[in-house]
């Protein structure tokens, strides 16, 4: 498990994800994980956790790479 701090809408938050999930995010974001995460969190529905939403977004990105 790895924790990363980020700022979203002027508020500090910590996101905890599995190491391999962060590796996927670092790869698909071209090592600009913060910008990628903020953009993905903009579409987070009410009730979805930030970590869960980012995990699903990372899996979606991975699936897109496998299909193409």
PDB file of N, CA, C, O and CB in Angstrom:
ATOM      1  N   UNK A   1       0.856  -1.169   0.000  1.00  0.00           N
ATOM      2  CA  UNK A   1       0.000   0.000   0.000  1.00  0.00           C
ATOM      3  C   UNK A   1       0.905   1.236   0.000  1.00  0.00           C
ATOM      4  O   UNK A   1       1.919   1.287   0.696  1.00  0.00           O
ATOM      5  CB  UNK A   1      -0.976  -0.005   1.233  1.00  0.00           C
ATOM      6  N   UNK A   2       0.520   2.200  -0.778  1.00  0.00           N
ATOM      7  CA  UNK A   2       1.287   3.440  -0.876  1.00  0.00           C
ATOM      8  C   UNK A   2       0.328   4.618  -0.748  1.00  0.00           C
ATOM      9  O   UNK A   2      -0.760   4.618  -1.323  1.00  0.00           O
ATOM     10  CB  UNK A   2       2.080   3.511  -2.220  1.00  0.00           C
ATOM     11  N   UNK A   3       0.748   5.607   0.007  1.00  0.00           N
ATOM     12  CA  UNK A   3      -0.058   6.806   0.216  1.00  0.00           C
ATOM     13  C   UNK A   3       0.584   7.966  -0.513  1.00  0.00           C
ATOM     14  O   UNK A   3       1.804   8.131  -0.492  1.00  0.00           O
ATOM     15  CB  UNK A   3      -0.212   7.125   1.723  1.00  0.00           C
ATOM     16  N   UNK A   4      -0.252   8.776  -1.163  1.00  0.00           N
ATOM     17  CA  UNK A   4       0.226  10.000  -1.815  1.00  0.00           C
ATOM     18  C   UNK A   4      -0.696  11.144  -1.425  1.00  0.00           C
ATOM     19  O   UNK A   4      -1.916  10.992  -1.354  1.00  0.00           O
ATOM     20  CB  UNK A   4       0.283   9.836  -3.374  1.00  0.00           C
ATOM     21  N   UNK A   5      -0.086  12.280  -1.176  1.00  0.00           N
ATOM     22  CA  UNK A   5      -0.832  13.484  -0.823  1.00  0.00           C
ATOM     23  C   UNK A   5      -1.118  14.288  -2.072  1.00  0.00           C
ATOM     24  O   UNK A   5      -0.295  14.364  -2.984  1.00  0.00           O
ATOM     25  CB  UNK A   5      -0.060  14.335   0.201  1.00  0.00           C
ATOM     26  N   UNK A   6      -2.294  14.883  -2.100  1.00  0.00           N
ATOM     27  CA  UNK A   6      -2.630  15.725  -3.235  1.00  0.00           C
ATOM     28  C   UNK A   6      -3.562  16.835  -2.784  1.00  0.00           C
ATOM     29  O   UNK A   6      -4.182  16.768  -1.723  1.00  0.00           O
ATOM     30  CB  UNK A   6      -3.273  14.899  -4.363  1.00  0.00           C
ATOM     31  N   UNK A   7      -3.639  17.845  -3.612  1.00  0.00           N
ATOM     32  CA  UNK A   7      -4.542  18.952  -3.377  1.00  0.00           C
ATOM     33  C   UNK A   7      -5.624  18.896  -4.435  1.00  0.00           C
ATOM     34  O   UNK A   7      -5.342  18.782  -5.628  1.00  0.00           O
ATOM     35  CB  UNK A   7      -3.795  20.316  -3.399  1.00  0.00           C
ATOM     36  N   UNK A   8      -6.880  18.980  -3.980  1.00  0.00           N
ATOM     37  CA  UNK A   8      -8.012  18.967  -4.900  1.00  0.00           C
ATOM     38  C   UNK A   8      -8.970  20.062  -4.473  1.00  0.00           C
ATOM     39  O   UNK A   8      -9.478  20.053  -3.352  1.00  0.00           O
ATOM     40  CB  UNK A   8      -8.720  17.572  -4.924  1.00  0.00           C
ATOM     41  N   UNK A   9      -9.212  21.001  -5.368  1.00  0.00           N
ATOM     42  CA  UNK A   9     -10.085  22.142  -5.069  1.00  0.00           C
ATOM     43  C   UNK A   9      -9.631  22.887  -3.811  1.00  0.00           C
ATOM     44  O   UNK A   9     -10.455  23.314  -3.003  1.00  0.00           O
ATOM     45  CB  UNK A   9     -11.533  21.668  -4.897  1.00  0.00           C
ATOM     46  N   UNK A  10      -8.327  23.037  -3.657  1.00  0.00           N
ATOM     47  CA  UNK A  10      -7.768  23.772  -2.531  1.00  0.00           C
ATOM     48  C   UNK A  10      -7.738  23.002  -1.224  1.00  0.00           C
ATOM     49  O   UNK A  10      -7.358  23.559  -0.194  1.00  0.00           O
ATOM     50  CB  UNK A  10      -8.531  25.013  -2.336  1.00  0.00           C
ATOM     51  N   UNK A  11      -8.132  21.731  -1.239  1.00  0.00           N
ATOM     52  CA  UNK A  11      -8.131  20.921  -0.028  1.00  0.00           C
ATOM     53  C   UNK A  11      -7.101  19.809  -0.150  1.00  0.00           C
ATOM     54  O   UNK A  11      -6.979  19.176  -1.199  1.00  0.00           O
ATOM     55  CB  UNK A  11      -9.530  20.334   0.239  1.00  0.00           C
ATOM     56  N   UNK A  12      -6.364  19.577   0.924  1.00  0.00           N
ATOM     57  CA  UNK A  12      -5.379  18.497   0.954  1.00  0.00           C
ATOM     58  C   UNK A  12      -6.083  17.181   1.259  1.00  0.00           C
ATOM     59  O   UNK A  12      -6.997  17.135   2.082  1.00  0.00           O
ATOM     60  CB  UNK A  12      -4.271  18.782   2.004  1.00  0.00           C
ATOM     61  N   UNK A  13      -5.661  16.134   0.605  1.00  0.00           N
ATOM     62  CA  UNK A  13      -6.194  14.803   0.859  1.00  0.00           C
ATOM     63  C   UNK A  13      -5.096  13.783   0.639  1.00  0.00           C
ATOM     64  O   UNK A  13      -4.114  14.058  -0.051  1.00  0.00           O
ATOM     65  CB  UNK A  13      -7.411  14.506  -0.046  1.00  0.00           C
ATOM     66  N   UNK A  14      -5.255  12.628   1.211  1.00  0.00           N
ATOM     67  CA  UNK A  14      -4.314  11.531   1.028  1.00  0.00           C
ATOM     68  C   UNK A  14      -5.046  10.375   0.380  1.00  0.00           C
ATOM     69  O   UNK A  14      -6.141  10.002   0.802  1.00  0.00           O
ATOM     70  CB  UNK A  14      -3.676  11.099   2.375  1.00  0.00           C
ATOM     71  N   UNK A  15      -4.432   9.811  -0.654  1.00  0.00           N
ATOM     72  CA  UNK A  15      -5.006   8.679  -1.367  1.00  0.00           C
ATOM     73  C   UNK A  15      -4.117   7.462  -1.101  1.00  0.00           C
ATOM     74  O   UNK A  15      -2.903   7.517  -1.296  1.00  0.00           O
ATOM     75  CB  UNK A  15      -5.131   8.975  -2.910  1.00  0.00           C
ATOM     76  N   UNK A  16      -4.721   6.381  -0.661  1.00  0.00           N
ATOM     77  CA  UNK A  16      -4.007   5.128  -0.423  1.00  0.00           C
ATOM     78  C   UNK A  16      -4.433   4.114  -1.481  1.00  0.00           C
ATOM     79  O   UNK A  16      -5.614   3.790  -1.603  1.00  0.00           O
ATOM     80  CB  UNK A  16      -4.286   4.583   1.017  1.00  0.00           C
ATOM     81  N   UNK A  17      -3.460   3.619  -2.243  1.00  0.00           N
ATOM     82  CA  UNK A  17      -3.719   2.609  -3.271  1.00  0.00           C
ATOM     83  C   UNK A  17      -2.601   1.571  -3.242  1.00  0.00           C
ATOM     84  O   UNK A  17      -1.525   1.816  -2.697  1.00  0.00           O
ATOM     85  CB  UNK A  17      -3.831   3.263  -4.687  1.00  0.00           C
ATOM     86  N   UNK A  18      -2.864   0.434  -3.820  1.00  0.00           N
ATOM     87  CA  UNK A  18      -1.865  -0.606  -3.930  1.00  0.00           C
ATOM     88  C   UNK A  18      -0.709  -0.116  -4.804  1.00  0.00           C
ATOM     89  O   UNK A  18      -0.901   0.703  -5.703  1.00  0.00           O
ATOM     90  CB  UNK A  18      -2.485  -1.897  -4.505  1.00  0.00           C
ATOM     91  N   UNK A  19       0.490  -0.628  -4.528  1.00  0.00           N
ATOM     92  CA  UNK A  19       1.667  -0.201  -5.288  1.00  0.00           C
ATOM     93  C   UNK A  19       1.487  -0.407  -6.788  1.00  0.00           C
ATOM     94  O   UNK A  19       1.861   0.454  -7.584  1.00  0.00           O
ATOM     95  CB  UNK A  19       2.897  -0.954  -4.811  1.00  0.00           C
ATOM     96  N   UNK A  20       0.910  -1.557  -7.179  1.00  0.00           N
ATOM     97  CA  UNK A  20       0.755  -1.802  -8.620  1.00  0.00           C
ATOM     98  C   UNK A  20      -0.258  -0.857  -9.255  1.00  0.00           C
ATOM     99  O   UNK A  20      -0.155  -0.551 -10.443  1.00  0.00           O
ATOM    100  CB  UNK A  20       0.331  -3.246  -8.866  1.00  0.00           C
ATOM    101  N   UNK A  21      -1.235  -0.391  -8.479  1.00  0.00           N
ATOM    102  CA  UNK A  21      -2.181   0.596  -9.014  1.00  0.00           C
ATOM    103  C   UNK A  21      -1.477   1.916  -9.264  1.00  0.00           C
ATOM    104  O   UNK A  21      -1.704   2.558 -10.290  1.00  0.00           O
ATOM    105  CB  UNK A  21      -3.367   0.800  -8.050  1.00  0.00           C
ATOM    106  N   UNK A  22      -0.617   2.330  -8.328  1.00  0.00           N
ATOM    107  CA  UNK A  22       0.156   3.559  -8.546  1.00  0.00           C
ATOM    108  C   UNK A  22       1.091   3.413  -9.744  1.00  0.00           C
ATOM    109  O   UNK A  22       1.303   4.373 -10.484  1.00  0.00           O
ATOM    110  CB  UNK A  22       0.966   3.916  -7.285  1.00  0.00           C
ATOM    111  N   UNK A  23       1.649   2.220  -9.939  1.00  0.00           N
ATOM    112  CA  UNK A  23       2.525   1.995 -11.098  1.00  0.00           C
ATOM    113  C   UNK A  23       1.743   2.185 -12.403  1.00  0.00           C
ATOM    114  O   UNK A  23       2.244   2.792 -13.350  1.00  0.00           O
ATOM    115  CB  UNK A  23       3.147   0.571 -11.046  1.00  0.00           C
ATOM    116  N   UNK A  24       0.520   1.666 -12.445  1.00  0.00           N
ATOM    117  CA  UNK A  24      -0.331   1.849 -13.636  1.00  0.00           C
ATOM    118  C   UNK A  24      -0.617   3.331 -13.840  1.00  0.00           C
ATOM    119  O   UNK A  24      -0.503   3.843 -14.954  1.00  0.00           O
ATOM    120  CB  UNK A  24      -1.666   1.055 -13.496  1.00  0.00           C
ATOM    121  N   UNK A  25      -0.989   4.016 -12.765  1.00  0.00           N
ATOM    122  CA  UNK A  25      -1.304   5.445 -12.862  1.00  0.00           C
ATOM    123  C   UNK A  25      -0.087   6.231 -13.325  1.00  0.00           C
ATOM    124  O   UNK A  25      -0.208   7.110 -14.179  1.00  0.00           O
ATOM    125  CB  UNK A  25      -1.799   5.985 -11.509  1.00  0.00           C
ATOM    126  N   UNK A  26       1.088   5.926 -12.772  1.00  0.00           N
ATOM    127  CA  UNK A  26       2.306   6.628 -13.200  1.00  0.00           C
ATOM    128  C   UNK A  26       2.572   6.409 -14.685  1.00  0.00           C
ATOM    129  O   UNK A  26       3.012   7.323 -15.384  1.00  0.00           O
ATOM    130  CB  UNK A  26       3.516   6.157 -12.376  1.00  0.00           C
ATOM    131  N   UNK A  27       2.305   5.202 -15.162  1.00  0.00           N
ATOM    132  CA  UNK A  27       2.549   4.892 -16.569  1.00  0.00           C
ATOM    133  C   UNK A  27       1.563   5.613 -17.483  1.00  0.00           C
ATOM    134  O   UNK A  27       1.968   6.282 -18.433  1.00  0.00           O
ATOM    135  CB  UNK A  27       2.464   3.389 -16.799  1.00  0.00           C
ATOM    136  N   UNK A  28       0.269   5.477 -17.197  1.00  0.00           N
ATOM    137  CA  UNK A  28      -0.728   6.087 -18.089  1.00  0.00           C
ATOM    138  C   UNK A  28      -0.728   7.609 -18.006  1.00  0.00           C
ATOM    139  O   UNK A  28      -1.144   8.286 -18.946  1.00  0.00           O
ATOM    140  CB  UNK A  28      -2.115   5.564 -17.756  1.00  0.00           C
ATOM    141  N   UNK A  29      -0.260   8.146 -16.879  1.00  0.00           N
ATOM    142  CA  UNK A  29      -0.222   9.608 -16.735  1.00  0.00           C
ATOM    143  C   UNK A  29       1.104  10.204 -17.188  1.00  0.00           C
ATOM    144  O   UNK A  29       1.310  11.415 -17.110  1.00  0.00           O
ATOM    145  CB  UNK A  29      -0.481   9.996 -15.290  1.00  0.00           C
ATOM    146  N   UNK A  30       1.997   9.348 -17.661  1.00  0.00           N
ATOM    147  CA  UNK A  30       3.341   9.781 -18.056  1.00  0.00           C
ATOM    148  C   UNK A  30       4.020  10.523 -16.897  1.00  0.00           C
ATOM    149  O   UNK A  30       4.615  11.585 -17.077  1.00  0.00           O
ATOM    150  CB  UNK A  30       3.275  10.689 -19.318  1.00  0.00           C
ATOM    151  N   UNK A  31       3.909   9.929 -15.706  1.00  0.00           N
ATOM    152  CA  UNK A  31       4.493  10.427 -14.456  1.00  0.00           C
ATOM    153  C   UNK A  31       3.950  11.779 -14.006  1.00  0.00           C
ATOM    154  O   UNK A  31       4.610  12.492 -13.249  1.00  0.00           O
ATOM    155  CB  UNK A  31       5.974  10.529 -14.607  1.00  0.00           C
ATOM    156  N   UNK A  32       2.759  12.133 -14.462  1.00  0.00           N
ATOM    157  CA  UNK A  32       2.087  13.330 -13.967  1.00  0.00           C
ATOM    158  C   UNK A  32       0.796  12.881 -13.275  1.00  0.00           C
ATOM    159  O   UNK A  32      -0.304  13.286 -13.651  1.00  0.00           O
ATOM    160  CB  UNK A  32       1.790  14.354 -15.137  1.00  0.00           C
ATOM    161  N   UNK A  33       0.960  12.037 -12.260  1.00  0.00           N
ATOM    162  CA  UNK A  33      -0.172  11.397 -11.600  1.00  0.00           C
ATOM    163  C   UNK A  33      -1.140  12.400 -10.993  1.00  0.00           C
ATOM    164  O   UNK A  33      -2.350  12.176 -11.007  1.00  0.00           O
ATOM    165  CB  UNK A  33       0.321  10.464 -10.530  1.00  0.00           C
ATOM    166  N   UNK A  34      -0.625  13.503 -10.460  1.00  0.00           N
ATOM    167  CA  UNK A  34      -1.500  14.469  -9.786  1.00  0.00           C
ATOM    168  C   UNK A  34      -2.518  15.060 -10.764  1.00  0.00           C
ATOM    169  O   UNK A  34      -3.712  15.115 -10.472  1.00  0.00           O
ATOM    170  CB  UNK A  34      -0.664  15.596  -9.145  1.00  0.00           C
ATOM    171  N   UNK A  35      -2.039  15.494 -11.905  1.00  0.00           N
ATOM    172  CA  UNK A  35      -2.935  16.067 -12.926  1.00  0.00           C
ATOM    173  C   UNK A  35      -3.933  15.017 -13.406  1.00  0.00           C
ATOM    174  O   UNK A  35      -5.118  15.311 -13.568  1.00  0.00           O
ATOM    175  CB  UNK A  35      -2.118  16.617 -14.128  1.00  0.00           C
ATOM    176  N   UNK A  36      -3.461  13.805 -13.632  1.00  0.00           N
ATOM    177  CA  UNK A  36      -4.325  12.719 -14.080  1.00  0.00           C
ATOM    178  C   UNK A  36      -5.405  12.442 -13.039  1.00  0.00           C
ATOM    179  O   UNK A  36      -6.583  12.319 -13.375  1.00  0.00           O
ATOM    180  CB  UNK A  36      -3.500  11.445 -14.352  1.00  0.00           C
ATOM    181  N   UNK A  37      -5.000  12.346 -11.775  1.00  0.00           N
ATOM    182  CA  UNK A  37      -5.943  12.041 -10.693  1.00  0.00           C
ATOM    183  C   UNK A  37      -6.996  13.133 -10.545  1.00  0.00           C
ATOM    184  O   UNK A  37      -8.183  12.842 -10.398  1.00  0.00           O
ATOM    185  CB  UNK A  37      -5.194  11.859  -9.371  1.00  0.00           C
ATOM    186  N   UNK A  38      -6.564  14.379 -10.583  1.00  0.00           N
ATOM    187  CA  UNK A  38      -7.524  15.484 -10.460  1.00  0.00           C
ATOM    188  C   UNK A  38      -8.528  15.432 -11.603  1.00  0.00           C
ATOM    189  O   UNK A  38      -9.721  15.635 -11.380  1.00  0.00           O
ATOM    190  CB  UNK A  38      -6.794  16.851 -10.448  1.00  0.00           C
ATOM    191  N   UNK A  39      -8.068  15.165 -12.821  1.00  0.00           N
ATOM    192  CA  UNK A  39      -8.986  15.113 -13.962  1.00  0.00           C
ATOM    193  C   UNK A  39      -9.960  13.943 -13.829  1.00  0.00           C
ATOM    194  O   UNK A  39     -11.134  14.083 -14.171  1.00  0.00           O
ATOM    195  CB  UNK A  39      -8.199  14.999 -15.279  1.00  0.00           C
ATOM    196  N   UNK A  40      -9.503  12.814 -13.350  1.00  0.00           N
ATOM    197  CA  UNK A  40     -10.388  11.654 -13.175  1.00  0.00           C
ATOM    198  C   UNK A  40     -11.387  11.886 -12.050  1.00  0.00           C
ATOM    199  O   UNK A  40     -12.542  11.471 -12.151  1.00  0.00           O
ATOM    200  CB  UNK A  40      -9.566  10.391 -12.890  1.00  0.00           C
ATOM    201  N   UNK A  41     -10.957  12.541 -10.986  1.00  0.00           N
ATOM    202  CA  UNK A  41     -11.845  12.773  -9.848  1.00  0.00           C
ATOM    203  C   UNK A  41     -12.968  13.762 -10.165  1.00  0.00           C
ATOM    204  O   UNK A  41     -13.975  13.798  -9.457  1.00  0.00           O
ATOM    205  CB  UNK A  41     -11.043  13.278  -8.671  1.00  0.00           C
ATOM    206  N   UNK A  42     -12.808  14.561 -11.217  1.00  0.00           N
ATOM    207  CA  UNK A  42     -13.857  15.505 -11.604  1.00  0.00           C
ATOM    208  C   UNK A  42     -15.157  14.788 -11.956  1.00  0.00           C
ATOM    209  O   UNK A  42     -16.238  15.357 -11.802  1.00  0.00           O
ATOM    210  CB  UNK A  42     -13.395  16.352 -12.786  1.00  0.00           C
ATOM    211  N   UNK A  43     -15.064  13.549 -12.427  1.00  0.00           N
ATOM    212  CA  UNK A  43     -16.265  12.809 -12.824  1.00  0.00           C
ATOM    213  C   UNK A  43     -16.692  11.789 -11.766  1.00  0.00           C
ATOM    214  O   UNK A  43     -17.520  10.922 -12.044  1.00  0.00           O
ATOM    215  CB  UNK A  43     -16.024  12.102 -14.149  1.00  0.00           C
ATOM    216  N   UNK A  44     -16.142  11.887 -10.577  1.00  0.00           N
ATOM    217  CA  UNK A  44     -16.469  10.934  -9.501  1.00  0.00           C
ATOM    218  C   UNK A  44     -17.903  11.147  -9.043  1.00  0.00           C
ATOM    219  O   UNK A  44     -18.279  12.257  -8.667  1.00  0.00           O
ATOM    220  CB  UNK A  44     -15.490  11.090  -8.302  1.00  0.00           C
ATOM    221  N   UNK A  45     -18.700  10.095  -9.072  1.00  0.00           N
ATOM    222  CA  UNK A  45     -20.088  10.230  -8.619  1.00  0.00           C
ATOM    223  C   UNK A  45     -20.189  10.306  -7.097  1.00  0.00           C
ATOM    224  O   UNK A  45     -19.293   9.856  -6.382  1.00  0.00           O
ATOM    225  CB  UNK A  45     -20.923   9.061  -9.132  1.00  0.00           C
ATOM    226  N   UNK A  46     -21.269  10.869  -6.623  1.00  0.00           N
ATOM    227  CA  UNK A  46     -21.508  10.933  -5.185  1.00  0.00           C
ATOM    228  C   UNK A  46     -21.520   9.519  -4.619  1.00  0.00           C
ATOM    229  O   UNK A  46     -22.111   8.610  -5.201  1.00  0.00           O
ATOM    230  CB  UNK A  46     -22.842  11.666  -4.872  1.00  0.00           C
ATOM    231  N   UNK A  47     -20.876   9.351  -3.504  1.00  0.00           N
ATOM    232  CA  UNK A  47     -20.838   8.046  -2.851  1.00  0.00           C
ATOM    233  C   UNK A  47     -19.623   7.206  -3.207  1.00  0.00           C
ATOM    234  O   UNK A  47     -19.310   6.249  -2.499  1.00  0.00           O
ATOM    235  CB  UNK A  47     -22.063   7.288  -3.193  1.00  0.00           C
ATOM    236  N   UNK A  48     -18.936   7.542  -4.281  1.00  0.00           N
ATOM    237  CA  UNK A  48     -17.732   6.806  -4.664  1.00  0.00           C
ATOM    238  C   UNK A  48     -16.531   7.378  -3.913  1.00  0.00           C
ATOM    239  O   UNK A  48     -16.359   8.595  -3.838  1.00  0.00           O
ATOM    240  CB  UNK A  48     -17.503   6.873  -6.206  1.00  0.00           C
ATOM    241  N   UNK A  49     -15.709   6.500  -3.363  1.00  0.00           N
ATOM    242  CA  UNK A  49     -14.506   6.978  -2.674  1.00  0.00           C
ATOM    243  C   UNK A  49     -13.476   7.424  -3.711  1.00  0.00           C
ATOM    244  O   UNK A  49     -13.479   6.952  -4.847  1.00  0.00           O
ATOM    245  CB  UNK A  49     -13.911   5.869  -1.747  1.00  0.00           C
ATOM    246  N   UNK A  50     -12.615   8.322  -3.310  1.00  0.00           N
ATOM    247  CA  UNK A  50     -11.569   8.795  -4.223  1.00  0.00           C
ATOM    248  C   UNK A  50     -10.653   7.646  -4.629  1.00  0.00           C
ATOM    249  O   UNK A  50     -10.334   7.488  -5.807  1.00  0.00           O
ATOM    250  CB  UNK A  50     -10.748   9.924  -3.571  1.00  0.00           C
ATOM    251  N   UNK A  51     -10.233   6.849  -3.656  1.00  0.00           N
ATOM    252  CA  UNK A  51      -9.330   5.732  -3.958  1.00  0.00           C
ATOM    253  C   UNK A  51     -10.008   4.723  -4.881  1.00  0.00           C
ATOM    254  O   UNK A  51      -9.403   4.259  -5.847  1.00  0.00           O
ATOM    255  CB  UNK A  51      -8.874   5.039  -2.659  1.00  0.00           C
ATOM    256  N   UNK A  52     -11.239   4.390  -4.591  1.00  0.00           N
ATOM    257  CA  UNK A  52     -11.959   3.433  -5.427  1.00  0.00           C
ATOM    258  C   UNK A  52     -12.161   3.937  -6.844  1.00  0.00           C
ATOM    259  O   UNK A  52     -12.027   3.182  -7.806  1.00  0.00           O
ATOM    260  CB  UNK A  52     -13.294   3.113  -4.812  1.00  0.00           C
ATOM    261  N   UNK A  53     -12.483   5.217  -6.967  1.00  0.00           N
ATOM    262  CA  UNK A  53     -12.698   5.815  -8.288  1.00  0.00           C
ATOM    263  C   UNK A  53     -11.399   5.830  -9.096  1.00  0.00           C
ATOM    264  O   UNK A  53     -11.405   5.533 -10.290  1.00  0.00           O
ATOM    265  CB  UNK A  53     -13.253   7.247  -8.147  1.00  0.00           C
ATOM    266  N   UNK A  54     -10.293   6.174  -8.447  1.00  0.00           N
ATOM    267  CA  UNK A  54      -9.007   6.188  -9.151  1.00  0.00           C
ATOM    268  C   UNK A  54      -8.561   4.775  -9.509  1.00  0.00           C
ATOM    269  O   UNK A  54      -7.987   4.563 -10.577  1.00  0.00           O
ATOM    270  CB  UNK A  54      -7.934   6.876  -8.293  1.00  0.00           C
ATOM    271  N   UNK A  55      -8.814   3.811  -8.637  1.00  0.00           N
ATOM    272  CA  UNK A  55      -8.484   2.417  -8.931  1.00  0.00           C
ATOM    273  C   UNK A  55      -9.243   1.959 -10.177  1.00  0.00           C
ATOM    274  O   UNK A  55      -8.655   1.358 -11.076  1.00  0.00           O
ATOM    275  CB  UNK A  55      -8.818   1.503  -7.720  1.00  0.00           C
ATOM    276  N   UNK A  56     -10.536   2.238 -10.231  1.00  0.00           N
ATOM    277  CA  UNK A  56     -11.334   1.857 -11.405  1.00  0.00           C
ATOM    278  C   UNK A  56     -10.871   2.578 -12.663  1.00  0.00           C
ATOM    279  O   UNK A  56     -10.837   1.985 -13.741  1.00  0.00           O
ATOM    280  CB  UNK A  56     -12.811   2.151 -11.160  1.00  0.00           C
ATOM    281  N   UNK A  57     -10.518   3.846 -12.533  1.00  0.00           N
ATOM    282  CA  UNK A  57     -10.024   4.610 -13.687  1.00  0.00           C
ATOM    283  C   UNK A  57      -8.713   4.014 -14.195  1.00  0.00           C
ATOM    284  O   UNK A  57      -8.494   3.946 -15.404  1.00  0.00           O
ATOM    285  CB  UNK A  57      -9.824   6.102 -13.311  1.00  0.00           C
ATOM    286  N   UNK A  58      -7.845   3.582 -13.289  1.00  0.00           N
ATOM    287  CA  UNK A  58      -6.578   2.964 -13.680  1.00  0.00           C
ATOM    288  C   UNK A  58      -6.827   1.649 -14.418  1.00  0.00           C
ATOM    289  O   UNK A  58      -6.175   1.358 -15.421  1.00  0.00           O
ATOM    290  CB  UNK A  58      -5.689   2.721 -12.442  1.00  0.00           C
ATOM    291  N   UNK A  59      -7.773   0.861 -13.917  1.00  0.00           N
ATOM    292  CA  UNK A  59      -8.117  -0.402 -14.583  1.00  0.00           C
ATOM    293  C   UNK A  59      -8.683  -0.124 -15.969  1.00  0.00           C
ATOM    294  O   UNK A  59      -8.337  -0.818 -16.925  1.00  0.00           O
ATOM    295  CB  UNK A  59      -9.135  -1.212 -13.739  1.00  0.00           C
ATOM    296  N   UNK A  60      -9.545   0.879 -16.094  1.00  0.00           N
ATOM    297  CA  UNK A  60     -10.101   1.253 -17.400  1.00  0.00           C
ATOM    298  C   UNK A  60      -8.997   1.638 -18.378  1.00  0.00           C
ATOM    299  O   UNK A  60      -9.017   1.230 -19.540  1.00  0.00           O
ATOM    300  CB  UNK A  60     -11.093   2.415 -17.247  1.00  0.00           C
ATOM    301  N   UNK A  61      -8.030   2.429 -17.900  1.00  0.00           N
ATOM    302  CA  UNK A  61      -6.911   2.841 -18.769  1.00  0.00           C
ATOM    303  C   UNK A  61      -6.099   1.633 -19.204  1.00  0.00           C
ATOM    304  O   UNK A  61      -5.677   1.547 -20.357  1.00  0.00           O
ATOM    305  CB  UNK A  61      -5.998   3.856 -18.046  1.00  0.00           C
ATOM    306  N   UNK A  62      -5.881   0.710 -18.295  1.00  0.00           N
ATOM    307  CA  UNK A  62      -5.136  -0.505 -18.591  1.00  0.00           C
ATOM    308  C   UNK A  62      -5.873  -1.324 -19.653  1.00  0.00           C
ATOM    309  O   UNK A  62      -5.260  -1.820 -20.598  1.00  0.00           O
ATOM    310  CB  UNK A  62      -4.925  -1.341 -17.307  1.00  0.00           C
ATOM    311  N   UNK A  63      -7.169  -1.460 -19.493  1.00  0.00           N
ATOM    312  CA  UNK A  63      -7.981  -2.194 -20.471  1.00  0.00           C
ATOM    313  C   UNK A  63      -7.926  -1.546 -21.848  1.00  0.00           C
ATOM    314  O   UNK A  63      -7.876  -2.249 -22.857  1.00  0.00           O
ATOM    315  CB  UNK A  63      -9.430  -2.278 -19.998  1.00  0.00           C
ATOM    316  N   UNK A  64      -7.935  -0.222 -21.904  1.00  0.00           N
ATOM    317  CA  UNK A  64      -7.837   0.480 -23.189  1.00  0.00           C
ATOM    318  C   UNK A  64      -6.521   0.152 -23.885  1.00  0.00           C
ATOM    319  O   UNK A  64      -6.483  -0.040 -25.100  1.00  0.00           O
ATOM    320  CB  UNK A  64      -7.962   2.001 -22.986  1.00  0.00           C
ATOM    321  N   UNK A  65      -5.442   0.089 -23.105  1.00  0.00           N
ATOM    322  CA  UNK A  65      -4.138  -0.235 -23.678  1.00  0.00           C
ATOM    323  C   UNK A  65      -4.103  -1.663 -24.209  1.00  0.00           C
ATOM    324  O   UNK A  65      -3.479  -1.934 -25.235  1.00  0.00           O
ATOM    325  CB  UNK A  65      -3.039  -0.039 -22.638  1.00  0.00           C
ATOM    326  N   UNK A  66      -4.768  -2.564 -23.516  1.00  0.00           N
ATOM    327  CA  UNK A  66      -4.782  -3.963 -23.955  1.00  0.00           C
ATOM    328  C   UNK A  66      -5.593  -4.165 -25.225  1.00  0.00           C
ATOM    329  O   UNK A  66      -5.257  -5.010 -26.055  1.00  0.00           O
ATOM    330  CB  UNK A  66      -5.336  -4.846 -22.858  1.00  0.00           C
ATOM    331  N   UNK A  67      -6.663  -3.389 -25.376  1.00  0.00           N
ATOM    332  CA  UNK A  67      -7.526  -3.508 -26.550  1.00  0.00           C
ATOM    333  C   UNK A  67      -6.835  -2.938 -27.777  1.00  0.00           C
ATOM    334  O   UNK A  67      -6.951  -3.479 -28.877  1.00  0.00           O
ATOM    335  CB  UNK A  67      -8.865  -2.794 -26.315  1.00  0.00           C
ATOM    336  N   UNK A  68      -6.116  -1.842 -27.578  1.00  0.00           N
ATOM    337  CA  UNK A  68      -5.441  -1.185 -28.715  1.00  0.00           C
ATOM    338  C   UNK A  68      -4.147  -1.839 -28.941  1.00  0.00           C
ATOM    339  O   UNK A  68      -3.409  -1.451 -29.846  1.00  0.00           O
ATOM    340  CB  UNK A  68      -5.237   0.311 -28.486  1.00  0.00           C
TER     341      UNK A  68
END
